[in-house]
Amino acid sequence: MLKKLRYYTSISTALFFLLFSTAHSQSISVAGADWNPAITAITEAGNDYNPNTFESANNQIVISLNGLPGFFWLIGRGVSVKYNANPNWNTGLQLSVMRTGDGTVCGTCSISGGRSYINVSSAEVEFFRVNSGIFGGNITNIPVQIKLSGISATVPKDAYSGQLVFTITN
């Protein structure tokens, strides 16, 4: 009976440390170049921009998630996105993002959501979710496409710019 108790105590102790050791360092890295869509000038009075929506390359941005913890974090993590606009950003313009692929996913990891365009604003919104599975790991090279819509003759001519911010969330 004493041997059995020691055995169960050892297993319980090992499981406790496995479940509650959450000192993992997770990080997100975002790579990509500035995107400057080529917008054709209006050549005739009374016309509007056609097209008025522009899409970047399907891998304009590449996101990598590293050091995702395993086991205890089976509930997964979200990746949120928000937009930091410059002060002169026109509210008639709309940025959207879409995940165009899964990237390289570790053996027990999975990725879901974000496969259709979501509108981005100054408030964080969940873009997609990842689950690092039993062993944790990395999900790398997730391709992201950007869409700019709302281009119109009613939007004043200016150089509009800003920054997309991606964050790992619970």
C-alpha positions, 0 to 999 in steps of 0.5 A: 500500500505504501509503494502504491501511495508513493507511486501516485504521489510521484505521478501527481507531483509530475503532473502538477509541474507539467500543468502549471509550469507556464513560464513559456516565452511566446512571441509574434514577429511580423514581416513585410514591406510597405504597401503603396497601391497604385491608384489611377487618376480620374481623367474625366469630370464626373467620374469616380475611381474605378476600381475603388478597392485595392488588394495587396499581394497575398503574402504582403505580410507574413506572421510567425508565432514562436514559443507557443506553450503546450499542454496547459494551453490547449484552449488556444490563443488568439491573434488580434489586429488593430490599426494605428492611423496617422492623424489625417486618416479619412474615415471613408477609407477602410482597411481589411486583412485576410489570412491566405494560408496556414503557414508552417504549422507544428505537428500538434498545432492548428490554426483557424479563422481569418480566411475571409476579410475582416475590417480593421479599426483602432480597436483590437479585433480577433483575426484568427486563433491558434492551438499549440496542442500537447507539445507546443511549438511554432507556427511560422510564415502565415501569409496575410493580404491587405485590402483598401476600400472606399477610394472615392473622389469625395476623399480628399487627395492626401498621403494616407498611412498607418500601421497594422498591429498584431498581438497574441491574446488569450 
